[in-house]
Amino acid sequence: MRIVLTEGSQATPVPLSFFEEIAAAAACLEEVAEPVLLALTLTDDVGIRAINKQWRHLDASTDVLSFPAVVFSPQETAGLEQASFPADAWDSDEGAYFLGDIVISLPAAFSQAEEYGHGMARELAYLFVHGVMHLMGYDHQNPEDKKQMRDMEEKTLAKAAVAGNDDQALIKIAWEAREYAYTPYSRYKVGAALRSKNGQVYTGCNIENAAFGLTNCAERTALFKAISVGDTEFDAIAITADATAPWPCGACRQALSEFVPGIRVLISWNEGKENAESTLDQLLPHSFLGYKEDGQ
């Protein structure tokens, strides 16, 4: 699913790919087969109040608004064919069907992030996925519909690897990442989930090679994935494996210490029946930091 920031939209405090991953997860779960796009507007309380008054006749600010361009129920989204979308929903410039608009108030998101004690990205993720669910036909007018919508929001955020500050969710993501491990030699699968301070999660698994020195651990797979997109601030890493406690190896401890010497390390093994926690500076008390000019 593609996202277009509307003209005049405020600068996004997270990369646009952050929203795209959530939207893609929602489309995947709903089995939307056709290319679709939505428009995202990031504004302030005054801006969202004006939009709310103009289009919903409510003279009040809010945190998020959704305006579907295609009307269907959630049951009808599975396996959508081209004929399921009206012809006028096709955007020839973008090469996709237009799903609708989502408007988010950044001040409201910031205020709620502080109130609930989680990062700005986690709050934006929740508001955005709430808007996406509305575009896909979900609503919360009664308790049953509200539960269905909330369940889909949580499934979408989990699939998009947005864990907020929930350690159990982070461990669950690490278990899921473990399934992709390539271990034809050791048969020892490891999964990792590295959480940045903004709530984004980067997954990794161990990838072995016939030339053993080229094998990469799950922790470094996740770390390198994060660094490659410019994320360098982290708060926790979860690591999972089967029979034995998967404490990170020396190389992974050193690689992690380059960026977060005090990161929390959560491990889970034996099908999640056994768990432990430590910090990286406890696991590697005298890491090599070298010489960094001007603190860089």
N, C-alpha and C positions, 0 to 999 in steps of 0.2 A: 504494500500500500504506500502510495506517495503522498507527501505533505507539502503544501505550498504556503509559505508565510504571506499573509495579505499585505498589501501596500500600506505603509504607515504603522505596521505592527512594531512594537518595541523590541529591542534586542533580546534574544532568548538567553537566559542565564545558564542553559545547558545546550550542548550541541543539538542540532536538528535531528541528527541520527538517533538521539535519545528517544524522541517522540516516534520516529520512524520504526524503531524496533518494537515499541509497544503496539503501534498500529498493525505492523506485520504479524505480530503474535496473535492479535485479535482476529485478523483475516484468516490466519491459518486455522485457528480453533473453530471458526465458523465455516471453514471450507469454502471461502469465497474464491472462485476459480478465475474470475475476470480481473483485469487490471483496474484498480480503483484509486481515487485520490480524494483528499479532503483539504479544506482551507483552514488554517490556524491563525487566529488573531490573538496576540498578547498585548494587553492594554492595561489601563489603570482603573480605579474605581469609578472615576468620572466617565471614562469611555464605555465601560460595560453597563453602567447605569443608562447611558444614552441609548445604547443598543437595545437594552431590555425594555426601555420605554417605547422606542420606535417600533419594535417588532412583536413585543408581547404585551404592550400597554401596561407595564408595571414600572412605576417610577421609583426604582430601588436598585442599589448595586447588589451584586452577588459574586460568587467565586467562579462559576463556569456556566456557560450557555451552549446549547447545541441546537442546530437548525438542520434537520435531515432534508436532503434533496430527493431521496428515494424512500418510498414508504413500503416496508415489509415487516413481517413478524420474524422473531429469531428463528422459528422453525423453517422459514422459507429461505434462509440464507445459505443453508448447507448445499454445497454443490451448485451455486448459482451459475446459470448459463447466460450467455449474452442476451438472449431474448427476455430474461427476467428484468433487465434494466430498460426503462423507457428510452427511446431513441434520443430524446433531447437531453438526456443525462450524459451523453458521450461528449468529451472534450477532445476535439481533434488536435489541438495544440499540445496537450499533455499526453494524448494517446491512452486515455483511461476514462472510466465512468466516474462522474462527480458524486461523491457520497453525501457531502454536506459541509457545514461550517461548525467550527468549535471556537469559542471565545473564552479566554481565561484572564482573570484579573491578577496581575503579578503581586500587587500589594496584599490582596486577600490571601494569595498562596503563601506569601512570606509570613503574614500574621498567623495563619493556621499552622504553618510549619513550626513556629515558635511555641504556639499553644500546645501542640501535640508532642513536642519534643523530638521531632525528627527533621531531617534535612530538607532544604528547599526542593531538591530533585525528587525526593520521595513524595512530597505534597503535589508537585507538578505532575508526577506520574499518576497519582490517584485521580486528580481532577481531569487529566487528559483521558485516561481510560474510561472514566465515568462518561465523558462526552462521547467517546467512540461507541460505547455500548448504547447510548441513546440513538446515535446515527444508525446502528444496526437493529433498532427496533425494540430494545429493552426499555423498561420503565419501572417505576417504584411507587405506583399509585396504591397498591395494597401489599400486605406482608408477603404473600407468596411471590408476587412479581419482584418485590424488593430483594428477597432472598436469592431468586434466580439471577438477578442482575449483579448482586454482590458476589455471588459464586463465580460468575464469568469474569468479573473484574479481577478477582484474586487469581484465577487460573491464568488470565492474560499476563498479569504482572509477574507471576512465577515463571511463565514461559519466556517472558522478555528479560528475566533475571533482574528484577528490581526488588530487592529484599528489605529496603528501609533499614531499620536498626534491629530487625528480628533475627536473632542468632539461629533459632530453629529453622527458619526459612532458608538461611544461608547454608546450613548443614544439609538441608534437603536438596538444595540446588547442587551442592557438591556430590551428593549421592547420584543425582541424575547425570552429572558430567562424567562420573566414573564409567558409565555404560559405554562411552565412546573410546575408552582406553584401548590402545593397540599394544598388546603384550604377548606376542607369540612365543617369547623365550622364557620370561619369568613367570607368566600366568598370574602375575600380581597386579591387579587393576587398582589404580588410584584416581580419585577425583578431587578437584580443588575448586573453590569458589572464593574469589578475592573481592571484597567489598570496598568501594571507594567512599570517601567521606560524604559524597553527594547521594549515596544510596545505590549507585550503579554497581552491578556485579559482573565480574569477568570470570568465565569458567575455564578450566583446563583439565587435561587428563595426561597420564604418562604415555609417551609415544616411543616405542623401542625401535632399534635398528640392528640389522645383522652386524654392522660395525658398532659394537657396544658403546663406544665413546660418543656416538652421535645420539644416543638415547636422551630424551628430554623428560624431566619430571613434571608432574601435574602442576606443582606450585609455580615453576618457572614458565610453563605454558600460559598460565593465567596472568602472571606478572608481565610477560612480554606482550601479551595481547593488550593489556591496559596501557602500557607505556607507548605502544605503537600508535595509539589514538590520542596521546597527550594527557592521559590521566596519571598523576604521580602521587596523589594523596590518598592513603588507605587507612581503614580503621580495624579490619579483621580479615582473617583468612580461615576458611574451613577446609579440612582435608579428610577424606574418607577412604577406607580400604576394608579388606575382608578380615583375615584371622589375627593380624597383629596391629598394634598401635602405629599409625602412619605419621610419626613425627618427621618433619622435613629433614632431608639429608643436609650435610654440611654445605654443599654447593648452593642449595636453595636458601638456606639460612643466610649465607653471605650475599646472595643476589637480592633477597628481600631487605637486608639491612642497609643496602645502598639507598633505599627510599624511606623505609619505615622501621627504624631499629626497635621501636617499642610496640609493634603491631601485635594484637591479640591473635593467638593461634588456637583454633578449636579443632579437635580431632574426634573422629567417630569411627568405630570399627565393630566387627562381629554383628553385622546387620543392624547397626545402630544401638545395640544393647549396651555397649560400653562407650563412654565419652570422657574426654579430659580437656583441660584448658591450660595454657601457659602464655607467656609473652616471648617475643623474639629475643629481647635483651636478656631474658633468663636462659633461653636455649643457646644463645651465642653471646656470652657476656663480654667478650673482647673482640668484636668484629673489626675487620680491617676497613677503615674508611679512607685511607690514603690522604692526599693533599688536595683540597678543593679551594681554589682561589676565590676570594671574596665570598666564601660560603656557598659557592655553587657546586 
